[in-house]
Amino acid sequence: MILKASRYWILIFLAIFVQPTFLISEEIQLKSSSELKTLAAPKPTSTNKDLQRFKVGQKAPFIEGFTCAGSVSNLESNKGSFILLTYWKLNDKNYEQNLRAIERIFKKYQDRDDFKIVSFWIEDWTEYLAEMKKRGSSFYSSRNWWKLKFVFSGLTKKTDRKINRIWENDFSEDKTPVYILLDKELKFLAIDIPNNKLEETLDSYLKPPANKAE
């Protein structure tokens, strides 16, 4: 009789305490799974349709990049010069061709103290450093042509209302290369310049027509 009573109370104990524990555990697991899905969700895309939110004559946002040594450089130190910004990726269809085109432009204007090129590689550290090593120190150490690693930062709920940066989201898979020209006050002169109009655009700003003889 005592044995049966003991079993009876054991069953009651299991029913009251153990089963809810399993339910709570299952609820925690489901919640964790949901949270993991949230964390794994892709970053939201720009609500401003890439670079179209910027206008000619507008002050450029804060722009910075990493050097090979790991230090950070920003454009403020180049104020007083025209600046050609280039954004590209190693897997761009015509990457080598585009790089050679910029090299030609650099050689064309390298004697001008008021013209700089700042290139950004939208790559991870490993790929960026490998590319710099491949090209050699004479390539990446030029004072008038900076070769920087793009600072990755995507739009989030906290930043989607801010326009004070150029974001990773601004460059879709088929968007690069992107060329932007800034004036000496770091204001936009030309945005998203087409490849076939790049040199012509630079010439129009850097080589003003000679004054007519009086």
N, C-alpha and C positions, 0 to 999 in steps of 0.2 A: 504493500500500500504506500509506504514511504517512498519507494523507488518510482512508482507511477507518478506520485505527486511531484517528485523532483524533475522527471521528464516533462511534465506539464508546464512547470515554471520555466524550464529551459526553453521550450517552444515559444512561450510568451515573450521571454527576453529577446530571442532571435527576431521575432516578429516586430517588436517595438523598436529595437536599437540597430540591429544589423542591416535589415533591408533598407531603411532610410540612408544608412551609410553608403551602401552600394549606389543608391540613386544620386546622392550628393557627389560621389566620386565620378559617376557617369556625366553629371551636369558639368563638373569642372573640366572633364576631358573634352566635352563638346565646346565649351567656352574657349578652351585653349586652342582647339582646332580652328574655331572661327577667328580668333585673334591672329593666328598664324596666317590665315588666308588674307587678312587685312594687311599684315606686314608685307606679304609677298605680292600684293597688288601693285601693278605698274604705276609709275609716277603720272600724275595728270599732265596732259599736254597744255601748251600755252593757250590761254584764252585770247591772246592778242594776235593770233595768226602770224607767228614767227616775228620777223623784224619789222613788219608793217606798222607796229605801234610807234616806231621812231620816225621823225620827220627831219627833212633837210633844214638846217638852221638851228636845230635843237642841240643843246649841250649833250655830249655823249655820256652814257652812264659810267659808273666806276668800272674800270677794266684792268684786270691784273692777270698774271700768269706765273708759273713756276719756271725757274731757270734750271739748267742741268745740275747745278750745285744744290738745288733744293730751296734756294731763296726766292722771295716773291718780288716781282717787279710790276709797277703800275705805270700808266701812261702820263701821270702828272709830271714826271721828270722830263718828258719830251714836249712839254708845252712850249710853244714858240716855233714848232716845226709842223709842216704838213705830215700827216701820218697815214700810211696805207696799212690797213688791217687785213690780214688774210686768215681765214679759218678753213682748215682742211683735215682730211683723214687719210691714212695710209692706203686704205682700200678704195679711195676714189678712182673712178674709171680712168681718168687721165692725170693721175697724180704726178708722175714724172714730167709730163708735158707742161702741166701747170707750174710746177716748181721751176722748170727751165725758163718759163715766161717771166716769172718774178725775178729770177736771176738776171735776165736781160734788162728789165726795168731798173733793177738795183744798179747795174753797171752804167746804165744811161744817166742816172741822176746821182751817182755816188759822190760827185764833187760838190754837191749842194749841201751846205750845212743845215738848211732848213727843210730837209726831207728825210723821213725815217720810214722803215718798214717794220712792222711788228706782226710776226706770224705765230699762229696758235695751232698746235697739233691736238686734235680732240681724240686723245688716246690715253690708255693707262700708262703708268710710269714705265713699265717694262718695254712696251713698244716705242714709247717716246725716246727713252735713253738708247735703245738699240739703234734707232734711226739717227740720232746725233752721233753715236759712235761710228756708224757706217759712213757718215758724211765727213767726219773728221773735225778737228778743233778749228781749222781755218774756216769751216762752214758756220759752226754755232757760236763762235766768239766775236763775230763782227759787231762793232759798236753801233753802227747805223742800221743794222738789220737784226732785230731781236728774234730769236727762235725759242718760243716758250711753250710749255705744256699748259693746255687749257685747264682752268680750275673748274672741276665738275661741280655743278650745283643745279638741281632741278627745282621747278616750281612746286611748292607745297601749299597747304592751307594757310600757313603763316606768311607766305611770300607771294601768293598769286595776285595780290593787289599792288605789288611793288614793281616798278619798272627801272630800278636803279642798277640793273645788271643785264648782261647778255647771258641767257641761260642755256644750259645743255639742250633743253627742250626746243630751243630756237633752230636747231639744226637736225632736220629729219635725215633719214638714210640717203635720200637723193638730193639733199639740199646743198651739200658742200661740193666745190669750194665756194666760199662767200668772201667778197671783197668790199671793203668799206673805206671811204676816204674822209679824213677829218681835217679841219683847218687848223690854224695855229692856236686857236682858242679852244681846241678840242670839241668843236661843233661839227655836226654832220654836213659834209659837202655833197657826198653821193653815197647811197645805201644799196647794197646788193647789186654791184656793178656787173653786168654780163661779161663773160670771158672775152668775147669778141669786141667789146667796147672799152676794155680796161685801159689799154695804153692811150687810146684816143681821149678818154676821160682825164687821165693824168696829165696829158699834154695840154689840155684846155685850161687846167688850173696852174700847172707848174711852168708853162712856157707861154706867158701872155704875149699878145702880138706887140711888135715894136711900135713905138710912137711914130706917127707920120711926120715927115719933114715939114716944117712950117714954110 
